[in-house]
């Protein structure tokens, strides 16, 4: 997705001549959410003598910030700082794996993260763009819909507005079980070969100890509920948006992504 992302980002913020070669080392940092949790993130400072703003990366479900770190150099935008978090319950951030108090809490975590970047590092919100994949893309689109931040742009890659569960009435069945049992966890069927054709990325995914297969049912059902609402009311979103949809996708359905794009207000 590198060329498409570069094209879009250059459209909304034309590049300058870089003053330093790409190749960055991340600073490891944390930020505090409104409920007092301390979440982990990586920060790659801009290499340019005249920084232009920030690009914030949001990973897929089950993954963490390290899985998106390759984009920092591949996008070749040295005049921008990059940031990437480990969502609550993922990677190096605390919480039971694949869980949060509810989906709304995860969305508010996004808001706290962006506000931390803007305040701590002195970056104006309209100089911040976000790039998000899959579940991260649903979190970000829900945040943009509900909080109406004045950011520069967002890029969504295969947003998981509707996950393929492959079992008839699976969503209804999970809701019924949750009503009877309370919260519980299910394991993802997703394999690395469903996500990429890059052999190196497949190998590192399979050997990555920070990838967790579990997701709580309250987060999965909350994901569906938020996605339904945001797709239906996407006309409320006026942030410049690029949507990248996979060709043959084993993980998420295409139609809600097309519906979201058609409904967008920008």
Secondary structure, 3 states (H helix, E strand, C coil): CHHHHHHHHHHHCCCCCCCCCCCCCCEEEEEECCCCCEEEEEEECCCCCCCCEEEEEECCCCCCHHHHCHHHHHCCCCCEEEEEECCCCCCCCCCCCCCCCCHHHHHHHHHHHHHHHHHHCCCCHHHEEEEEEHHHHHHHHHHHHHHCCCCCEEEEECCCCCECCCCCCHHHHHHHHHHHHCCCEEECCCCHHHCCCCHHHHHHHHHCCCCCCEEEHHHHHHHHHHHHHHHHCHHHCCCCEEEECCCCCCCECCHHHHHHHHHCCC
